[in-house]
Amino acid sequence: MGKILRWIGIVLGVLVGLLVVAYGVLYVLSEQQLNKVYEVTVENVVVPTDAAAIERGGHFVTGLLFCIECHGPDLSGGVLSDDPITGRLNAPNLTRGQGGSGHEFSDEDFVRAIRHGVNPQGRALVVMPSNLFWELSDADLGAIIAYIKSVPPVDKETPDLAIGPVGRFYVVSDPLSLPASVIDHDGPRPPVPEPGVTAEYGRYLAVQCRSCHGEDMAGMPEEMGGGNNLTPGGEVGGWTAEEFIETIRTRVKPNGEELDPEMAPLFQTIARLTDDELTAIYLYLQSLPAVESTPQGEG
């Protein structure tokens, strides 16, 4: 009996040792990624001060880009998740109050963070979806920054980021955990279509939708975003533009089925879009190649 217990102790000791070594390797690799400095040439984006531009920037921040889902309606940020396994993930305070980025950031710093996903020191921001914001025009980006600078200051300190073992695994294995790593920072700017009720402009407006529905809008597994199939091969393909808009506004499908209540905050955000903007997005979705099957099923 004593010999068996001794062997069990040896095996457990070896397993613990292997886990310690594995975590040590994971820690080193993740720290290399987190502390990598990106040499970014920041574009000269004009930040307007007129009321119309600020209003347009607010439309992007509170509607199109879902910024308030993480940073809050007042943009003061807060803790998004906090557990010892994944870690503590924060959305920073963006206002001009004490503890806010707006208190310290220059216009160039905002461009660097939003478009390139890096902080003023050149290090990657964690899960900041700059790979999607990269497509924003200079005019829209300038309006967004103008709106952020215009919101009332909130004095609020954000706790330091703390990354647990699972969080570090994602940093090493999933490039989108540090979106700065997938952006071609010196690449050519993507063309920006003229605003209008067109499929081309709808694609531009739907930039953030791809984070849940995938690059082809055909849906993604729940652990990767959970968005359903929005191509003509899915349920949405059989809707009219009016039914699409009504579904966004009411969160009830044309067949009377209610959409997932847990997604209500996102739909409240999307519902801020105008009918013309939603129609443009609908036209874009209808122009996509039909994908018949999705990870989440139809619609």
C-alpha positions in Angstrom: 0.0 0.0 0.0 2.8 2.4 0.9 4.6 1.7 -2.4 1.4 2.5 -4.4 0.9 5.7 -2.5 4.5 6.6 -3.1 4.1 6.0 -6.9 0.9 8.0 -6.9 2.8 10.9 -5.2 5.6 10.6 -7.8 3.1 10.7 -10.7 1.2 13.7 -9.2 4.5 15.5 -8.6 5.6 14.9 -12.2 2.2 16.2 -13.5 2.4 19.3 -11.3 5.9 19.9 -12.5 4.9 19.6 -16.1 2.0 22.0 -15.5 4.4 24.5 -13.9 6.8 24.3 -16.8 3.9 24.6 -19.3 2.5 27.7 -17.6 6.0 29.1 -17.5 6.3 28.7 -21.2 2.8 30.2 -21.7 3.7 33.1 -19.5 6.9 33.9 -21.4 5.2 33.7 -24.8 2.2 35.7 -23.8 4.4 38.4 -22.2 6.4 38.6 -25.5 3.1 39.3 -27.3 1.8 41.7 -24.7 5.0 43.7 -24.6 5.8 43.8 -28.3 6.1 47.4 -29.5 4.5 48.3 -32.8 6.1 51.0 -34.8 3.1 52.8 -36.2 3.0 55.8 -38.5 -0.1 57.6 -37.3 -2.2 59.3 -40.0 -3.0 63.0 -39.8 -6.7 62.8 -39.1 -8.5 66.1 -38.7 -10.7 66.2 -35.6 -13.6 68.6 -36.3 -15.3 70.8 -33.7 -18.6 71.6 -35.4 -21.9 70.3 -34.0 -22.8 68.3 -37.1 -19.6 66.3 -37.0 -19.8 65.7 -33.3 -23.4 64.4 -33.8 -22.2 62.1 -36.6 -19.4 60.8 -34.3 -21.9 60.1 -31.6 -24.0 58.2 -34.1 -21.1 55.9 -34.7 -20.1 55.5 -31.1 -23.6 54.9 -29.7 -24.9 52.9 -32.6 -22.8 51.5 -35.5 -19.6 50.5 -33.6 -21.1 49.3 -30.3 -18.6 51.3 -28.3 -21.1 51.8 -25.4 -21.5 48.0 -25.0 -18.0 47.9 -23.4 -17.3 51.5 -22.4 -20.8 52.3 -21.1 -23.3 55.0 -22.2 -21.1 57.7 -20.6 -17.9 56.2 -22.0 -16.4 55.9 -18.4 -15.6 52.2 -18.9 -15.3 49.6 -16.2 -14.5 45.9 -15.5 -16.0 43.6 -18.2 -15.0 40.3 -16.6 -13.0 39.3 -13.6 -12.0 35.8 -12.6 -8.8 34.1 -11.6 -8.8 31.7 -14.6 -9.4 34.1 -17.5 -8.3 37.3 -15.7 -9.6 40.8 -15.3 -10.6 42.5 -18.6 -11.3 46.2 -18.6 -12.8 48.8 -20.8 -10.9 52.0 -20.1 -12.5 55.3 -19.2 -12.5 57.4 -22.4 -13.6 60.7 -21.0 -11.6 63.8 -20.0 -12.2 63.0 -16.3 -9.4 61.9 -13.9 -8.4 58.4 -14.8 -9.8 58.8 -18.3 -7.9 58.4 -21.6 -9.4 61.7 -22.8 -7.5 63.4 -19.9 -4.2 62.4 -21.3 -4.6 61.3 -24.9 -3.8 63.6 -27.8 -5.7 63.3 -31.1 -2.9 61.2 -32.4 -3.1 58.8 -29.5 -6.8 58.3 -30.2 -6.1 57.6 -33.9 -3.4 55.1 -32.8 -5.7 53.3 -30.4 -8.9 53.2 -32.5 -7.4 52.5 -36.0 -4.2 50.6 -35.0 -5.1 49.0 -31.7 -2.0 50.2 -29.8 -1.5 52.4 -26.8 0.7 55.6 -26.7 3.7 53.4 -25.8 3.1 51.2 -28.9 1.9 48.1 -27.2 -1.2 46.2 -28.4 -4.6 46.9 -26.7 -6.3 43.7 -25.6 -9.5 42.8 -27.6 -9.8 46.3 -29.0 -11.4 45.5 -32.4 -9.2 47.9 -34.3 -9.0 45.3 -37.1 -12.6 46.3 -37.9 -12.2 50.0 -37.2 -9.3 50.1 -39.6 -11.8 50.5 -42.5 -13.2 53.7 -41.1 -12.7 56.8 -43.2 -10.6 59.7 -41.9 -13.7 61.9 -41.8 -15.7 59.4 -39.7 -12.7 58.6 -37.4 -12.2 62.3 -36.8 -15.9 62.7 -36.0 -15.7 59.8 -33.6 -12.8 61.3 -31.8 -14.6 64.7 -31.7 -17.6 63.0 -30.0 -15.4 61.2 -27.4 -13.8 64.5 -26.6 -17.1 66.2 -26.2 -18.7 63.9 -23.6 -18.9 65.1 -20.0 -15.8 64.1 -18.0 -16.2 61.3 -15.5 -13.6 60.8 -12.7 -13.1 57.1 -12.7 -10.0 55.0 -12.3 -10.0 51.6 -14.2 -8.3 48.7 -12.4 -5.2 47.4 -14.0 -5.5 44.6 -16.6 -4.8 41.2 -15.2 -4.5 38.1 -17.4 -5.0 34.6 -16.1 -3.9 31.3 -17.5 -6.8 30.9 -20.0 -6.4 34.6 -21.0 -2.7 34.0 -21.7 -3.6 31.0 -23.7 -5.8 33.1 -25.9 -3.2 35.8 -26.2 -0.8 33.1 -27.6 -3.3 31.1 -29.7 -5.8 33.7 -31.0 -4.4 36.6 -32.9 -7.7 38.5 -32.5 -7.1 38.8 -28.8 -4.5 41.4 -29.8 -6.0 42.8 -33.0 -2.9 45.0 -33.6 -1.1 41.8 -34.6 -3.4 41.2 -37.6 -3.5 44.8 -38.9 -1.3 45.8 -41.9 -0.4 49.1 -40.2 1.5 50.4 -43.2 -0.9 49.0 -45.8 -3.0 51.1 -48.2 -6.2 52.6 -46.8 -9.3 50.7 -48.0 -11.6 52.6 -50.3 -14.6 54.3 -48.7 -17.9 54.3 -50.6 -20.1 57.4 -50.8 -22.9 57.4 -48.2 -26.1 56.2 -49.6 -28.7 53.4 -49.8 -26.3 51.0 -51.5 -24.9 47.6 -50.9 -21.4 49.1 -51.0 -22.2 51.6 -48.2 -24.0 48.8 -46.3 -20.8 46.8 -46.2 -19.0 49.8 -44.7 -21.7 50.3 -42.1 -21.8 46.6 -41.2 -18.1 46.5 -40.3 -18.7 45.6 -36.6 -21.2 42.9 -37.5 -18.4 40.7 -38.8 -17.1 40.3 -35.2 -20.0 37.9 -34.5 -21.3 36.8 -37.9 -17.9 36.2 -39.6 -16.2 37.8 -42.5 -18.7 36.1 -44.9 -21.6 36.9 -42.6 -22.5 33.1 -42.7 -22.4 32.7 -38.9 -19.9 31.6 -36.3 -19.8 29.0 -33.5 -21.1 30.4 -30.1 -17.6 30.4 -28.6 -16.4 32.6 -31.4 -19.2 35.1 -31.5 -22.4 33.2 -32.0 -23.8 35.2 -34.9 -26.3 33.5 -37.2 -26.2 33.2 -41.0 -27.1 36.5 -42.5 -26.4 35.6 -46.2 -29.3 34.9 -48.6 -28.8 31.2 -47.7 -30.1 31.8 -44.2 -33.4 32.9 -42.8 -32.7 36.6 -43.5 -32.5 35.8 -47.2 -36.2 35.4 -47.3 -37.1 38.7 -45.7 -37.9 42.0 -47.3 -36.1 45.1 -46.4 -39.1 46.3 -44.4 -39.2 43.0 -42.5 -35.5 43.2 -41.8 -35.8 46.7 -40.4 -38.9 45.8 -38.4 -37.1 42.8 -36.9 -34.2 45.1 -35.8 -36.6 47.6 -34.3 -38.9 45.1 -32.5 -36.6 42.1 -32.0 -39.4 39.9 -33.4 -39.0 38.0 -36.6 -41.6 38.1 -39.4 -42.8 34.6 -38.3 -43.5 36.0 -34.8 -40.5 34.4 -33.1 -38.7 36.6 -30.6 -34.9 37.0 -30.9 -32.6 36.0 -28.1 -33.4 38.2 -25.1 -29.8 38.1 -24.1 -29.0 40.0 -27.3 -31.5 42.8 -26.5 -28.8 45.4 -25.6 -27.1 44.9 -29.0 -30.4 45.3 -30.8 -31.2 48.4 -28.9 -27.9 49.7 -30.2 -28.5 48.7 -33.8 -32.0 50.1 -33.6 -30.4 53.6 -33.4 -29.5 53.3 -37.1 -31.7 55.1 -39.6 -34.0 53.3 -42.0 -31.7 54.2 -44.9 -28.6 52.8 -43.0 -30.5 49.6 -42.2 -31.7 49.3 -45.8 -28.1 49.7 -47.0 -27.0 46.9 -44.7 -29.9 44.8 -45.9 -28.8 45.3 -49.5 -25.3 44.4 -48.6 -26.4 41.1 -47.0 -28.6 40.3 -49.9 -25.6 40.8 -52.3 -23.5 38.2 -50.5 -23.0 34.6 -51.8 -25.6 32.3 -50.3 -24.3 29.9 -47.6 -26.8 27.2 -46.9 -25.5 25.8 -43.6 -24.2 27.6 -40.5 -22.8 26.7 -37.1 -25.9 28.1 -35.5 -28.5 26.9 -37.9 -30.8 29.0 -39.9 -31.4 32.7 -39.4 
